[in-house]
Amino acid sequence: MIAAMQRLFALRGANSVERNDAESILEATDELMRELIARNALTPEAMVSCIFTLTNDLDAEFPAVAARALGLNQVPLLCSREVPVPGSLPRVVRVLMHYYAEPDHVSQHVYLGEARVLRADLQSAQ
């Protein structure tokens, strides 16, 4: 149960994917989710939801499969397409995660691999 003194937070993260195959998508998503969970000391009970997006060049697997394999069986997960902006970084999986934490918590966003360029302004994301 979430304590009354906690508040809702949102985390962002992204990782590059080597190839458009199920193994590569699952590996990149697993790495991203593990890093988000570790940096923010999250438990599945504190997580409210995760929204995953994939660039149009990735369609071999749902990123939510990797999250389920990590034990997020009671967390609502959604997969969608990223807007295909010309010139944008290819082969990227992104996540927007909502979770509860203490009010003084500082979110540690995570950008890995080639996706680091997406938020180079966030020192905490690297």
Secondary structure per residue as TSV (DSSP state, phi and psi in degrees):
chain	resnum	aa	ss	phi	psi
A	1	M	-	360.0	143.0
A	2	I	-	-84.2	131.4
A	3	A	-	-67.7	149.3
A	4	A	T	-62.5	-23.8
A	5	M	T	-91.1	8.2
A	6	Q	-	-91.6	159.6
A	7	R	E	-128.9	163.9
A	8	L	E	-84.0	132.5
A	9	F	E	-122.6	163.9
A	10	A	E	-130.7	138.0
A	11	L	E	-116.0	146.8
A	12	R	E	-118.8	151.7
A	13	G	E	-163.7	160.7
A	14	A	E	-156.0	154.9
A	15	N	E	-146.5	148.4
A	16	S	E	-83.4	152.2
A	17	V	-	-118.3	131.2
A	18	E	S	-64.3	-48.8
A	19	R	S	-140.8	161.5
A	20	N	S	-85.7	72.1
A	21	D	S	-140.1	158.6
A	22	A	H	-56.7	-44.7
A	23	E	H	-59.7	-45.2
A	24	S	H	-65.6	-42.0
A	25	I	H	-65.1	-43.6
A	26	L	H	-66.9	-40.3
A	27	E	H	-63.4	-45.9
A	28	A	H	-65.3	-39.9
A	29	T	H	-69.1	-42.6
A	30	D	H	-58.5	-47.6
A	31	E	H	-59.7	-45.1
A	32	L	H	-62.2	-49.4
A	33	M	H	-65.2	-42.4
A	34	R	H	-60.7	-40.7
A	35	E	H	-68.8	-42.4
A	36	L	H	-60.3	-45.1
A	37	I	H	-64.3	-45.6
A	38	A	H	-65.6	-49.1
A	39	R	H	-64.6	-26.1
A	40	N	T	-110.1	7.6
A	41	A	T	48.7	50.7
A	42	L	-	-91.9	150.5
A	43	T	-	-119.6	155.2
A	44	P	G	-56.5	-32.8
A	45	E	G	-64.8	-27.1
A	46	A	G	-84.8	-14.9
A	47	M	E	-82.4	134.9
A	48	V	E	-96.7	-45.9
A	49	S	E	-168.7	161.9
A	50	C	E	-136.0	132.4
A	51	I	E	-115.1	118.7
A	52	F	E	-102.6	142.4
A	53	T	E	-126.8	152.4
A	54	L	E	-127.4	144.8
A	55	T	-	-68.7	159.4
A	56	N	T	-59.9	-19.3
A	57	D	T	-85.9	3.8
A	58	L	-	-119.5	116.3
A	59	D	-	-148.2	15.3
A	60	A	S	-83.6	-15.6
A	61	E	S	-163.9	156.7
A	62	F	-	-84.0	129.7
A	63	P	T	-61.9	-26.8
A	64	A	H	-59.9	-25.2
A	65	V	H	-60.0	-41.1
A	66	A	H	-66.4	-39.3
A	67	A	H	-65.5	-40.5
A	68	R	H	-62.0	-39.6
A	69	A	H	-64.7	-22.4
A	70	L	T	-85.1	-0.3
A	71	G	T	98.5	12.2
A	72	L	-	-86.9	53.1
A	73	N	T	-74.5	-23.9
A	74	Q	T	-103.6	3.7
A	75	V	S	-95.3	124.6
A	76	P	-	-63.4	129.5
A	77	L	E	-124.7	143.4
A	78	L	E	-138.3	137.7
A	79	C	E	-115.5	140.7
A	80	S	E	-149.3	175.8
A	81	R	E	-94.6	143.4
A	82	E	-	-80.4	150.9
A	83	V	-	-64.4	126.6
A	84	P	-	-81.3	71.2
A	85	V	-	-72.4	128.6
A	86	P	T	-55.8	133.4
A	87	G	T	84.2	-0.1
A	88	S	-	-74.0	161.2
A	89	L	-	-61.8	127.1
A	90	P	S	-82.3	165.9
A	91	R	S	50.1	63.1
A	92	V	E	-127.7	134.5
A	93	V	E	-107.2	133.4
A	94	R	E	-122.9	157.9
A	95	V	E	-141.5	143.6
A	96	L	E	-120.6	115.1
A	97	M	E	-113.9	134.5
A	98	H	E	-108.4	136.9
A	99	Y	E	-156.6	161.6
A	100	Y	E	-100.1	141.1
A	101	A	E	-154.8	173.1
A	102	E	-	-61.6	148.4
A	103	P	T	-57.1	-27.6
A	104	D	T	-90.8	5.9
A	105	H	-	-60.9	142.1
A	106	V	-	-113.0	116.0
A	107	S	-	-65.9	135.3
A	108	Q	-	-110.7	94.9
A	109	H	-	-69.5	156.2
A	110	V	E	-133.7	124.1
A	111	Y	E	-129.3	119.1
A	112	L	E	-117.0	162.2
A	113	G	G	57.8	-143.2
A	114	E	G	-65.7	-19.8
A	115	A	G	-70.0	-8.5
A	116	R	G	-57.8	-30.7
A	117	V	G	-67.9	-18.2
A	118	L	G	-67.3	-30.3
A	119	R	G	-141.4	55.0
A	120	A	T	-63.5	-17.0
A	121	D	T	-74.6	-18.1
A	122	L	-	-96.7	99.8
A	123	Q	G	-58.8	-36.3
A	124	S	G	-68.8	-15.6
A	125	A	G	-83.8	-14.1
A	126	Q	-	-89.5	360.0
